[in-house]
Amino acid sequence: MPAETMPFRDLPQPEIVPAPVRRQSNEGLSCVTIGSRPVSELHLTLVPLKGESLDAMAKRLAKALASGPATVVRQVVFGPAAAGPATLKTLRHALGDPDLPVTWVEGNPCAGAGLAGMQIHAVTGGQVQTCADRGMVSRFWQDALATHCVVSSILPTRLSSAPAEQAREVFEKLQAGLVPAGLTMKDLARTWFYLDDLLSWYGDFNRVRNDVFASSEIRPHYFPASTGVSGRNPSGAALAAAAWAIRPRDPAGPVVHTVPSPEQCPAPAYGSAFSRAVEIRSAGFRQLLISGTASIAPDGKTEHVRDVRAQIDRTMQVVGAILESRRLAWADVSLATAFFKSPADAPLFTDWLARHPGAGMPVVCTGCGICRDNLLFEIELQAVRAEG
């Protein structure tokens, strides 16, 4: 049942000093820890080791989170939809968290079988509250500058409805999921949408999103960053979603702002209601959330049709320009997901990383459909840098 909104205790304003950012990487696990005050963040990327059981993988994750101890506020798992229920049961048991906020996406591994990997955003040092309602989970907390709410596993219940109607229900549930934290759609900073058969109804999805954002009075220059790719979910719904909303404690405080792409047109120019990137300022650090990005020219057309290598090169050039515009570099990336229309193309991305020293990053590579039939590669990422 939904929990009632609970007031947060008033947090003292800390002296803003640069937050230490610690990066640890072992085989199959990358952890970026941002030691802010009073709330620290952990960004984890977990990929299966060769021959590793699900139980062993879950225990590796539990060990990485136990040092905080940290509370998971968002987790995405890429793997076969059929494996969803058993995997979620194992993860919840290993982490001791019956309301673990997992969004499941059917993403094919680019090597081997089973899971492609998972990503986890967790926090420690703060009071994290949970509201769980029929599978959807809202987790909200307050740091030194803002209230945050992440809503995960947003799924429609009217599965016999047309995909567009299921999308409307998902937005209705998203709005409801923000209420316990006292937030609204205007506070959205980042959204993720995973459509079961994206190419067949992506136009309808965009129309629904445009209508919802217009009725919520979200202005185009305040659209959240977003990713929209193709991926089934275990419930058989037309889509699954997750979102992150942020409201500054000081209404005049510039905690969240949108960031344009120096080398691409704004997405609303071709009918998609999202921003190319969003930057979040926290106590002692800032992070940049870059939307799903592909090989799209400044005029909105696909570049390098049928040439995967060239699409990867162009996409990474575009992303690199966004990072540079905010004084960030590849070394600052804390989470990344690389989507391939054909998983067999993943070695071309590995080759790009090898040709660009310093561009190594924690990344999950997965096979997922992309929003245009002629787009073969897409990447989303987060980057973090200490700043006083």
N, C-alpha and C positions, 0 to 999 in steps of 0.2 A: 504494500500500500504506500502511496506517496507520503512522505514526511512533511510536516508543517515547516514553514520557513523559520529558521532559528537565527537570532541575532548573533553576530560575531562580537567577541569582546574587542574593545577598542585597542588597537595596536599602537605602541609608541612610535613616533617618527624616528628612525635611526639616522645616525650620521652616515651619509652616503660615501662609501669607500669602494674601490674596485673589488668586485667579487672574484675570488680565485676560481679559475676554471681548470679542472683536472681531467686529463684524458687517459684512460686505461684501455688497452686492447689486448685480448688474448684470442687464441683460436676460437672462432665461433661466437665471440662476445666482445662488444665495444660498449664502454660506459663513459659518458661525459657528465661530470658532476660540477654544478655551479654553486659555489658556497656562499650564497647570498644570506642576508639576515632580514627578517627572522625566518624566512622560508627558503630552503635550498631546493634545487631541482636536479633530477637525474634523467638523462636521456640514454636509453639502452637499445642496442641492436643485437638481436640474438638470431643466429642461423644454426641449423642442425649440423653436428659433426657427422662424419662418415660412420654409418652403422649405429648411430646413437638412438636410443629409445626415447619415446615421448616423455616417459617418467624421468629419465636422466636429464633431458633438456629442461624440464620444469624445475628440477632441483637446482640446476645451474642458475636459473633465473631467481629462484627463492634465495639462494646464497648471495647473489649480487644485490638484492634488495634488503637483506637482513642487516647490513652494516649500519643503515640509517637509524632506526628502521624507516623504510620509505613506504608511502601509500601510493599505489598506482592510480592515476587519474585518467589515463587513456592508454589503451593497448589495442593494437591492430595485429591480426594474425592472417598471413597469406598461406592458404593451403586448400586441399580438396574440400568442397562443401560437405561431403559425406563424413569427413573426419571431425567436423565441428563439434557435435555434442560430446563425444568421448574426450576430445582434446580440452574443451572447456571444463569438463568435470575434473580432469587431471590437474589443470592449472589452478583451479579454485582450491582444490585440496592441498596442493603443494604450497600455495601462498597463504592458505588460511583465510581466504577472502571469498565468502559466498556470493558477494555482489560484484565480483571482479568486472570492471567496465571494458569488455572486449567487443570490438567490432570485427566480424569475420568476413574475409574476402576470399573468394575462390581465385587464387593466383597460382599458376603452375610454376614449380621450381625450374630454374634455368639449368640445373644439373641434378641428376638423380631423380628420386621420387619423394613423395611425402610433402612436408611443409617447405615452403620457400624461405620462411623466416617470420620474425615478429619484431615489433617496435613498441617500446614502453616509455611513457612519460610519467614520472613519479615525483612526489614532493616529500620533503621531510622538514620537521621543525614547526609545522603549522597545524592548525585544527581543521582537518578535512571532514566535511559533512557529506553524507550520502543520502540520496533519495532514489529508491528503486521502484519501478512501476512496470510490471509485466514484461520484464526483460530489458527495458530501457533504464540506464543508470545515469544519474546526474551526480557529479562530485564537484563540490565548490569549497573554496578556501579564500583567505585574504592574506596578501603579502603586505609589504610596507606601503605600496602605492595604489593597490587596486583589489577589487573582488574578482575572482576568476571562477568560471563554471565550465566544465567540460561535460557534454552530454554524449553518451556512447550507445551503440547498438540501437539506433532509432529505426524501427521497422514498422511498416503498416500492419494492421490486423485484418483489413478487408481485402484478403488476397484474391478474391474473385473479381474485384474491381479492375477497370482499365488501368494501365500503368500510370497515366497522368493523374488519375484520382488517387492512386496509392501515393504518388509524390505529394499531392496536397495533404494527405493524412500525415505523411512524414513531417512536413513543415508544421502542421498543427501540433504534433507531438513534440517537435523541437521547441516550439514556443512554450508549451506546457512544462518541458524539462528545465527551462530557464527560470520559471516562476519561483521555485523554492529558494533560489539564490537572490531573488529580487531583481533579476535582469530581464531584458527584453531583446527582441531581434535587432534593435538598434545597437546593441552591445557586441554583436558578432564580430570576431576578428578572423576566424578560420573555419572553413567547412570542408567536409570530405563526403563525396557521394559515389557510391558503387552501384552501378546499374546492371541488372542481369543480362540485358541484351541491348547495350547502349546505342548502337547504330540504328536500331529499329525505332527508337522513340526519343532520341536525344533532343530533337527539336521540340517535342512536346514538353520534355522536362524543362528546357530553357524557358519556355513560355510560362510554365507554372512558377518557376523560380522568379521570373521577372514580375509576375502578377503579385506574388507574395511579398517580395521586397518593396514593390510600389505601394501596396496597401499598408505595409509596415512603416512607410515613409523613410525608407533607407535611401539616402541620396547616392547617386552613382559614384561620386568621389569618396564614399565611405563604404563601398562594398567590401565584404571580407575577402581574404585570399581563399582559394578553393582548388580542389582536385575533383575531377569527374572522370572515372574510368569504368571499364566493364568488368564486373566480377559478381558471380552468383553468391548467394548466402544460404545457410542451411535451412532457413524457414521457407524458401521458395518464393519470397517476396520479389516484387519488381525492382526494389532498390533497398539499400541499407545506407545509413548516414551517421555521421558524428560531427560535432561542432564544439568550438571553443569561443566563449564570450568573456569580455573583460570590461569592467566599469571602474574608472579612476575614483579613488576616494575623494580627490579634489577635482570637481567638475572642470576646472580650468587647467588641470594637469595634463600635459601632452604624453600620455602613457602609450596610446596606440595611434599610429598614422599609416596611411596607405603609401606604397612606394611604386612609382611607375617603372616600366622597363625601358631602358635607353634605346633598345633595338626592336621593340615591338609596339604595335598600336594597343590602346586600351581594349580589353576584351569586350566591353559593352559595344564597341564599334561594330562587332559582328554578332551581337545579340546574346552574349553570355554575361551574366551579371556577377562578375567577380573582379577583384583587383589582382594585378600581376604579383604583388607582394605586400606584406604588412609587417611593420616593425613594432616591436613591443619593448618599452623601457621598463625595467625593474630596478630594484635597489642594488646598484653596483654592477649591473650588466644590461645589455640589450640583446635582443634576438630578432632575427629576420626570418620570416616564414614566407618562402617562395612557393607560389602556386604551381600546380602541374604545368610544366612548360615543354613545348615541342617545337619542331622546326616550322615556325610560322613567320612569314615575312611581315614587314611593317604595314603592308596593305591588307593583311589578314589572310593571305593565301598560303597554302602549303608550299614549302620549299623542298627541293630535292626529292621529288616523287620517285619512288621505287629504289632509292639509293640509301640504304640503312646507314652506312658509314658516314655519308655526308649529313644525314639528318642528325646523327649523334654529335658530329662536330659542330653543326650550327646550333643545336639546342644548348650544348655546353658553352658555346660562345655567348649566347643570350643570357644564360644563367650567370656566367662569369661577369658580364657587364652589370647585372643587377647587384651582385655582391660588391663589385668595385665601387659602384655608385654610393654605397653605404659604408665605405672604408672597411670592407670585410674581404676575406680570402678563402680559398678552398680549405685551408687548414682550420678555419673556424666552423666548418660544417659539423653538426652534432647528430643529425638524423637525415637519411635520404632514402628514397624509394625510386628505383629505376624500373619502368614498365616497358615491356617488349611485346609487340604484337606477336612475334615469333620468339619463344625462349631460346631458340638456336642462335639468335643474333647476339646474345649476351657477351660472347668473347670479343665482339667488336667494341663494346663499352670497356671491357677489361683492357683492351689494347689502347683505348683513348687514355685511360688512367695511367698506363705505363708510359705513354708518350708525354705526359704532363707531370713532371716531378712536383711533389707537393700537393697534388690533387687527390691523394688517397683519402677516402672518406668512409665512415660507417654507413653501409648501404645494404638494403635488401633488394635483390634482383628478382623480378617475378614476371611471368607471362600474363598479361591482361590486355583486353581490347582497349583501343584509344578512340577518342571522340570523332575521328575522321578515318575513313577507310584507307586513305593514302598516308596516314601518319603511322610510323613504324616504331617510334621511340618517344618516351616522355619521362621526365624526372621531376620530383618534388623534393624540397629539402628545407631544413632549418639550420641556421648558423648562429653562433653565440660568441660574444666578445665582452670581456670585462671592461667596465667604464665607470669612472667615479662621477 
